[in-house]
Amino acid sequence: MSLLRASATIGGLTLISRILGFLRDMLMARFVGAGFASDAFLIAWRLPNLFRALFAEGAFSAAFVPMFNRTVAEGEAREPGNGLAIALRFAEDVLAVLLPFLILFTIIMILAAGPIVWTMTGGFPDGGPEKFALATEYTRITFPYLMLISIVSLLGGILNSLNRFWVNAAAPILLNLCLIGGLLFFRGHSDVETARTQAIAVTVAGVLQLAWLILACWQAGVRLRVRLPRLSPEVKRLLALIGPAAIGAGAVQFNLLISTTLAARFLPEGSVSHLYYADRLNQLPLGLIGIGVGTAMLPSLSRQLSGGDAKAAMDTQNRAIELVLLLTLPATAALMVSATPLIRGLLQHGMFTAIDTIATARALAAFSLGLPAYVLIKVLTPGFYARSDTKTPVRIAMLAMLVNLGLNLALIWHLAHIGLALSTAIAAWVNAGLLYWTLRRRDHFAIDDRLRRTAVRLIAATLAMAAVLFLLNPWVDPWTGRTLFERVAALSAMIGVAVVIYFGLVFGLGAYSVSGLKAQFRRKR
């Protein structure tokens, strides 16, 4: 499967998931708002969501997929025709160790929910003991999701290695459907009861996602047996890789956790929600582009490097960066220039007020400064993971986290929640820049002439599109506070004009051609 086709498969399903996710956020804003109950739920959701990002989209797959592919290749060399069976035995050994650890860890986290929430929030100085108790209750309800989604990531890694990317990419759709169903059909009479329904829906979604992956594995002929735990040499090696990979792949998520914690401790009520809603819109292109391309690229890089074809691996990375720049640069410009009409049109109704719109839009513009960096991190880290190097990204991620913490403490007092978002963006650029510099210094990656030419033309097209959006904002903004149909029509028209101008210039300037995109889509990796 070509890199572009695999990325399009993952990105397309992720698009559906993200659209549903933002529909969920629109309903959440309407029925819960950005205050007492919303802050409590989002604190409770942050920890299992952090682990979801680490395992489902980062550390576990980054460590497991290359090892699984390598085990298949080595097994085929020893026993032709039996490579997959040998690799599945390795997966069974991993499951045997992972499952009891997850059960124990989940029990401990549920019992210790109170101290954990207090550490994150300082007891919510703005909301008092009632808000703290609510966040603790929601945390206990949502935390089993961690155990469920971690097993999902194991099964998804196997299916990704078999080029069945779509199954794992579709799993988050179930999460969003459950949360939307809870808001539409099971919400309570108050924001507190509705937020509690959302917490329950999170764990229900984990059960459904696991059932979905088990069914897909059975259909692919993959049936893992639960064995007694056995720390084989391969499992020990995997465990040694996962820890560093978790920090490396999750640097952005850890930075967001730090920002959320500081907002809960030191900023007015609603700040946690404003950061959340801004990050959700900012995460839309990251999920569509960065995760899709990074997930599709890792098995290809692993196979190319295992086969000794370093030139092909470097070409894969260059073409991947081309692809993410093509899609990320216009998204960055749109989210920065048109943040206010986007937030007003999408979220401002029900309990989400005009004040919430302004606060969230400012955070979104700050977050969006780092969007290209967030995506480049997803594309550059497979260059380390495919070589079984998880230590270097973790060192870089730790440095970026220190930069983020320092900037948070410096900017929060002057820029409030906007300073926290800006710190996250700057830290992401530090992370991406150091990843690139390290790969370049080791001769593992170099920007080729084609990428240089393409990048300059893409930047020119993006600047022109941004100028048009700036001129359109005053015309579009009044329509974003009207009926749902008028909101959708206004935003769709604005986005449509931007897309036409951008891609018209992309093809007109020769950054990409239709035939070139088609050829890359067909190209095998």
N, C-alpha and C positions, 0 to 999 in steps of 0.2 A: 504494500500500500504506500502511495506517495506521501511525503510529509504534508503537503498542502491538503490532500484528500483526508488524511487522518486528522489533521488539525480542523478541517471543515466539519468532519463528523462530530468530533468532540465539541467544537465551538458551536455548532448548530444546536446540539442538545443542551449545551450550557446556556445558549441564548434563551431557549424555552424555559430552562430552570430560572435564569436570572429575571426574565420577564415576569414569571410567576412570583419570584421572590420580591420583585418590586411591587407587584400587585398586593402581595401580603403586607409589605411595608405601608402602602397607601391605606389599606384597611386598618392596619395597626395605628397609623397616625390618626385616622378618623375616629376609631372607637376607644383608643387608649391615650392618644395625644403624646405630649413630650413633657412629662412631669413626674409625679410621685410614683405611680404604678409602672410607668414605662421605664424609668430609671432603674427600679428594683428588678424588673424582668431582664433588662439588658445586662445588668451586672451578673445575674444568675446565668444568662445565656452565654456570656463572654468566655467562661472557662471551657465548657464542652465544645463551644464553637472554635476556640483556639486549638483544642486537640483535634477537632475535625479537620481544620486547615492543615495541621501538621501531618496527620496520618493520611487522610484521604487525598490531599493535594500536595504532600511534601515528603516528609522524612521517610515514612515506611516505604512508599513506592520508590523513592530515590535509591534506597538501599536494597530493597527486595528485588525489583525488576532486573537490574543488571546481574545479580547473583543467580536469579532463576534462569535467565537466558544463558548465562555461562554454564550453569549446571546441565541445561539441555544439551549444549554443544559438547561439553566434556563427556556426558553420558552417551551421546551418539558416537563419539570417537571410541569409547570403550566397548559399548554394546550397540551396534547399529540397529536402529528401529526402536530402541528402548530409552532414548534420551528423555522424552517427556515423562515417562513413568518414574525415572530416577529423580527428575526435578520435582514431581508431585510428592514423592516421599520426603524430599527436603521441605516442601511446603507443609506436610503433615507434622514434621518435627517442629516447625516454627509455630504452628497452631497449638501443639501440645504444650509449649512453653508460654505462649502468649495468653491463652485462655485463662488459666488459673491466676496469672499475674493481674489480668484485667479485672477479674472478679474481686480479688483482694483489694486492689487499688480503688475500685469503685466503692466498695463498702467503707473503706477508710475515709474517702473524700465525702461521702454522704454523712458519716458520723462527725466529721470535722468541718461541716459546712459553715457553722457559726464562726469559728476562728478565721476560716479562709475569707469569708465575706467581710469580716471586720478588718482583716489585713488589707483587703482591696479598697475598702471605703472609709476606714476610720470610724465606722459606725454611722455613716451618713450624718455629718454634722448639720446638714441643711434639713434633714427629714426626721431625725429623732429615732427612738427605738422602734416605732411602728414600721418605718421604712426598712430598717435593718432586719427586723423579724420577717418581713415580707420577702426580702431578697434571699434570706437564708432558706425559707420555705421553698421558694422557686428553684433555688440551687439544688436542693435535695431531690426535687421532682425531675429536673432535667439531666442530672449527672449520669444516669445509666446510659444515656445516649453515647457517651464516650466508649463504653465497652462494646456496644453494638456496632458503631461506625468503625472501630478499629478492626473488627473481624471482617466487615465489609471491605475495608482497604486491602486486606490480605487476598480475599477472593478477587477483588477488582484488579490487583496487581497481576495475578495469574492470567486473567482474561486479557489484560492489556498486552502481556507477553505473547499471547496467542493472536494478537491483532484484532481482538473483539473489543475495541475501544468504546463502542457505543453503549454497551451494557452499563459499565461503571459511570459513564458520563450522564446516563439517564437517571441514575439513582437519586441525585438531589431533587429531581422533579417531585418525587414522592414526599420529601420533606416539606416542600413548599405547598403541595396540595393538602397535606395534613394540617399545616398551620392556617391556610386559607379556609379549609373546612371548619376548623375550630372557631375562627372569627365570624364566619357567616352563619353557622348553624348551632354552635354551642357556647357562644359568648354569654357572659352574665349580665346583670343589670347595672354593674358598675365597672369602672376601669380596672379595679383590683381583681374582680372575678374574671374579667376577660383576659387579663394577663396570666392568671392562674390556668385558664384553659389553654393558653399558648404554651405554657410550661409542660402541661400534660401531653399536648400534641407533639412536642419535640421527641419525647421518648417513644410514643406510638409510632412516629415516623421512623425511628431507628429500627424498630421491629420489622416494619414493612420493607425497609431498604435491605435488611439482612435476608429476609425471605426472597426478595427479588434476585439478589446475587446468588443465593443457593440454587434457585431454580435455573438461572442462566448457566451456572457451572454444571449442573446435571445435564442440561441440554448440550453442553460442549464436551460431555464425557469426563468431566472433572468431579470426582467425588472423594473429598478428603475424609479420612477416618480420624476419630479422636483417639489419640494414643496417650500412654503415660508420658509425662515430661522427660525429655532426654536432651541434655546439652551436648549435642554433637559438635564437632569442630566447625561445621558450616553455620550452625545456629549461633555459636559463640561469636563467629566473625560477623554475622548479621547484627547481633545485639551491639557489638562494638561500633558498628557503622551507624546504627539508628540514632544513638544519642547525639553525636555531633551533627548529623543530618537534620535532626529536629530543630536545633538552634539555627543552623544555616538556612534551612528552608523556611523557618518560621520567624525570621527576624522582623518582617513587617508586622506580623500578628503580635509578636511580643511588644513591639513599639506601640501598637494600638492598645494593648493591655495596659501598658504603663500610662498612656494618655488617659484611658478610661479611669484608671485608679486615681490619678491626680485630679481629674475633673470631679469625681465623686467626693474627694476629700476637701477640695479647696474652692470649687466654683459653684455658682448658684444652681438651684434645682432646674433641671431641664438640659444642662450642659452635656450630660452623658448621652441623652437622646439626640441632641443636635449633632454631636460627633458621630453617633451611630448612623443616623439617616444620611449624613454627608458621605460617610465612608461606604454605605451601601450603594449609592449611585456611582461613586468613584470605583467601586469594585466591579461594576458591570463590565466595562471593557477589559479589566484585568482577568476576570473569569473567562470571558469569551476568547481572548487572544493569548495572554500569557500562559494560563494553565493548559489551554488546548494545545498550543505549539510545544510547550515544555513537555507535556505528557507524551505527545506523539513522537517527539525527537529523541527521548531517552532510549527506547529500545533500538532505534536506528543507530544512534551513536555507539551503544554497547556492542552491537553486531559488527559495526565497521571497525571499531578499535580492537575487538577480539580477533578480527580477521587481519589486523595489521595494516588497514587502509586509512592512514592518518589524513591523507589528502581528501578523501571522500568525507571524512568526519568534519574537517574544517569547512568544506563546501556546504555541508548540511547546516552548520552553525551560521555561516554567512547568509544563506538563503532564509534561514529562520529569522534572523534579525531584520532582513529586508521585509519579510512578511509582517512582523510585529510593528515595525515603523510605519508601514503602509496603513495600518488600522489604528495604531495608538496615537500617532501625532494629531490627526483630526479630532479624535475623542478628547484628547487633552485640551485642545483649543476650545472646543465646544463647551466643555464642563467649566472652564475658567471664565470664558467671555459671557456665556449665557446661563450662569449658575442660578441667578434669581428667577427668571421666567421658568426655568426647568423645575425648580423646587416649588414655586407657587402653583404651577400647572399640575404637578404630580401629587403634592402632599397637602396643600393648604385647603382643608375643608374639615368639618367636624371639630374635633378638639385641638387640631393643629392650627395655630393662629398666625397672623401676619408677622408678629414678632418672631415666632419660631422659624418662619420662612427666611427672614433676613439673617438670623443667627446661623441657620443651617447652610444657606447659600455662601456665606463668607467662609465657613469651614470647608465647604466643597471646593471653592476656588483654591484654597491653600493646599488641600489634599491633592488636587489635580496637578499641581506643579511637579509632583513626584511620580505621576502615572507612568511615563516612559521608563523611569527607573524601576518601578515595581515589576513591570513586564520584562525588562531586560534581566532582572534577577532570575526570573523563572526560566529564561532562555540560556543564561550563562552558567547557572549552577549544574545543569546536566553535563557540561564539559568536565567538571570535577567528578561527579557521581559515576559517570560512565568509566572513569579510570579508578574507581573504588577509593577516591580521595574525598572523604567527608570532613576531614579535619581543617583543611584550608578554608572552606566556606564558613565553618563555625567561628574561626578566629576573626574573619572579616565581619561576620554578623555581630560578634560580641563588640567589636570596635564601633560598628554602626549603632548598636544599642546604647553604648556609652555616649556617643555623640547625641543621640536622641534624648537621653536622660538629661544631659547637660543643657541642651537647648530648651527642653521642657521647663526646667527649673529657672532658666533665664527669661523665657518669653511669657510664661503663664501669667506673671504679675502685670504685664503691660498689655498683652494681646488676648488674655483669657483663653477660651477654647480655640480661637483662631491660631494662637501661638502653639498649641499642642498639635494641631493639624499641620502647621508649617514645619514644625520640628520633625514630624514623621516623614514628610516629603524630603527634607534635606538629608535625613539619615538614610533614606532609600537611595539617593544619588551617591552618597558615600559608599554604600554597600555595592551598588552596581559598578561604580568606577573602580573600586579595588578588585572586584571579581575580574573585570576586563583586564586590568593592568597585570594581574597575576597570571592569567592565561597567556597574555601576550609575552610576558617575560620568560615563561617556560616554553615558548614556541608551540603552545597547544592551540593558539588561535591568532589569526591576523586578519584585519579587515582587508578584503580584496578591492580592486579598482571598481568592480561593478557595484559593490555596496556603497562605496564613496559617492559615485555618480548618482546613484539612486537616492541616497539620503539627502543630498543637496536639493534635488528636485522635489522631493517630498516635503521638505521644510518650506520651500517657496510656495508650493500649493497650499500648505497649511496656513501660512501667514495671510495669503489672499482670502482663504475661507474665513479666517478669524475676523478680518476686516469687514467682510460682508455680514457676519453674525452681529458684530458690534453695531452696525447700521440698522439691522433688523430688530434688535432688542426693543427699542421704544415703540415699534409698531406691534410687536407680538405681546408684550407684557400686559397690556390692558385686557386682552382676550383670555389670559390664563387664570383670571379670577371669576370667570363666568360659569356657564353650565359645563357638564362633563363633555358633551359633544363639541362645544366651542373650544374648550381646553385642548382636547385631542387634535382637533382640526388645526389650531394655531401652532401647536408644537410640531405636528406632522409636517405642516407647510414649511416651518423654519428649518427643520432637520432635512426635509427633502431638497430645499434650495441649497443648503450647505453641502449635501452629498453630491448633487449635480455639479456644483462649482468645483468641489475638491477633485472628484474623479475625472472631470473634464480636463482639469489642469494636469492631473497625474498622467493621463494618457497623452495630452497635448504636449507636455514637456518631455515626454519619452521616458518618464521614470519607470513605467510599466507599459506593457502592451497586452491586448486581449489574448493574442496568440501565446505570449510568454506565460501568462497566467494559466492558460489551458495546458501548456507543455509541462509546467511545474505540477499541475494537478495530476497529470498522468504519470509523472516521473516516479519510478520505483525507488524505494530506499532499502 
